[in-house]
Amino acid sequence: MAEQIYSRGILSEPIDLDGGTKRTGYPKVEGHPGIEVFHDASGFAAVVIDCTEEAVVLRDDGGRDRRVRNFAGAFVHEGRRVTLTVPRRAPVTPTTFVTASGSIAGAVTPARVARPSRILVEGLHDAELIERVWGDDLRGEGIVVEPMHGADDVGEIVRAFGPRPGRRLGILLDHLVANSKETRLASQVDHPDVMIRGHRFVDVWAAIDPRLAGLDSWPDIPRSMVWKDGICAAVGVAEPRGFWRQLLAKVESYKDLDPSLVGAVEELIDFVCE
């Protein structure tokens, strides 16, 4: 069971699925990562992860990736049947480029073959936020980030993974503070090739600068209420999924995140790369 828990990751291979026939005359929309589309042939509603002239990689709410062929008119976006095009990129210049994580980017190269080492996070939103800020670093180093879908089975997951030299495991936990459930679970893991780090918030949403959501601070949510539902109710949003997409899209760099999260992720990346 534990093997299945973390078997899907940011760099995992997507499924190839063809559909539709080539058509012309549809409005063109750039396939930027994060835009929501509906793939007509498969009935797959998801967000775009990557778009090329030949194929589009989609991810649904459950974290499942699917690769589909990029036909003209193969997608529905904002109620219109459209053709997805490769996003335009800024022209390459000899100036120094700094990634969203603050790293100095090297020459553009294909993603490195995935290392045996991994970084595990509690949920899909944690993985998407890390991809948003540290994606360039992760691809350059060949590091896969995988959601565990909760921390309760962290001990079993570590045993199933089988960490050892050259096969290290970094784990990011929410609410890693004194006397929390996550801290008690982390204390049960003691292995030289496993590092557990975390931030101080109940949910990774709160590690994002609340000003990006138009708030001075994140509201206090009663323990009796699911935190995400409480936040959406407090800000007058009916649907958590849509709110998360809007919030994630506003994150531009590590400067939009709490230092406790930034420091934890940086430590874990360094650890699994050693």
Secondary structure, 3 states (H helix, E strand, C coil): CHHHHCCCCCCCCCEEECCCCCCCCCCEEECCCCCEEEECCCCEEEEEEEECCCEEEEECCCCCEEEEECCCCCEEECCEEEEEECCCCCCCCCCCCECCCCCECCCCCCCCCCCCCEEEECCHHHHHHHHHHHHHHHHHHCCEEEECCCCCCHHHHHHHHCCECCECEEEEECCCCCCCHHHHHHHCCCCCCEEEEECCCCCHHHHECHHHHCCCCCCCCCCCCCHHHHHHHHHCCCCHHHHHHHHHHHCCCHHHECHHHHHHHHHHHHHHHC
